[in-house]
Amino acid sequence: MGLETVELFAGVGGFRIGLERAGHEVIWSNQWEPSIQAQHASECYVAHFGEENHTNVDIKQIDESSVPDHDLLVGGFPCQDYSVATTGAEGIKGEKGALWWDIERIAREKRPNYLLLENVNRLLRSSTDQRGRDFGVLLHCLHDLGYTVEWRVINAADYGYATKRRRVFIFAAQANTEWGQWMTSKVEKPDYLTQRGFFVDEFPVEDVQTQLPIAHPPNTTLEGDPKETSDEFEFDFEEAGAMVDGGIWTREVTPVYQGGTVLRDVLETDGVPEKYYLDEEEVEQWEYEKGAKEIERETDDGYTYTFKEGAIPFPDPLNEPARTLLTSEGTTAPGRVKHVVEDPAIGQLRILTPREVERIMDFPDDWTDTGMPESWRYTCMGNALVVGLVEQMAEQLTRDPDN
């Protein structure tokens, strides 16, 4: 049976596509792009799903009590500073602008059974001066709300998708749910995270352990309250882990590579408009931008240093998944991180088309062809998640944890 879902930071609907493919229902959504007048992502979302129960306002202006009751809360939220401060009787508050706190206040008000969140994998390491603090604060907040948590960093290319995109996915379950009870009963087992857990069925990993104890204690624990975590907590989180009753288990895992789609598979093969081809006179500049560099630089205070960067393949190899898409794709001006391919129809060098970047992210063809400027079609895909990963996780939510 599908779960009634609220989708935050909805973008153009990547979470929703994956959820609906697995039989879940989105009953309310929010998408707001700050600092700009045009709301292209929200307009694309409405074009596909309708405007009923969709809001296009700053999430900070939404009263959490107005959000409908739901089973599952999802969202790909920006990675920001999650430090906290005590503000008298108001308790724990986030610094202005940190969107995690909008997730937290809605979860606190509505207490959905499950949360499924996505973020850049550097979340596990931030902040720079207190490694692991931000993720520790996030875990502490969920612990205080009665959730058990499991996380995994997943590179989509390891599991058959057309992009080398690494993101951390965070699954939280209320302790009294089927998943919450199951996680609590299994988390100390030595094969948790490698043979059992929320993610491992859909995204298998190698078990490199040679000696397996009957049970093992957590690697660290949450102590005190989120304010203490913000001030004092520091820990090296690995790419897989779980938090149950304030205990944290984490370990490095190795994906079982499954092969799958490569860049060649998503390219349009019947030729593309001339505007996507590189200017032959600029190929030399492209080669420089993509090439390895060692450049002597000097800071404003006179300190001299050598700036170094490695080479990026030019053109991009077609027998591998694409590199991570960024929002800067979409122009033929020479640039270091943009994709350049050899067109399969005529052999000339060109950039990717909007349809191809949609395929890389596992969206339907022309999903963003809803009237937005073409540059925004690239931006929306650079900000999106890989739809099929969500679909696999959504399928897992329909299963009995013991099976």
Buried (B, 14 or more C-beta within 10 A) or exposed (E): EBBBBBBBBBBBBBBBBBBBBBEBBBBBBBBBBEEEEEBBBBBBBBBBBEEEEBBBEEBEEBEBEEBEEBBBBBBBBBBBBBBBEEEEEEEBBBEEEBBBBBBBBBBEBBBBBBBBBBBBBEBBBBBEEBBBBBBBBBBBBBBBBBBBBBBBBBBBBBBBBBBBBBBBBBBBBBBEBBBBBBBBEBBBBBEBBBBBBBBBBBBBBEBEEEEEEEEBEBBBEBEEBBBBBBEEBEBEBBBBBBBBEBBBBBBEBEBEEEEBBBBBEBBBEEEBEEEBBBEEEEBEBBEEBBEEBEEEEEEEEEEEEEEEEEEBEBBBBBEBBBBBBBEBBBBBBBBBEBBBBBBEEEEBBBBBBBBBBBBBBBBEEEBBBBEBEBBBBBBBBBBBBBBBBBBBBBBBBEEEBEE
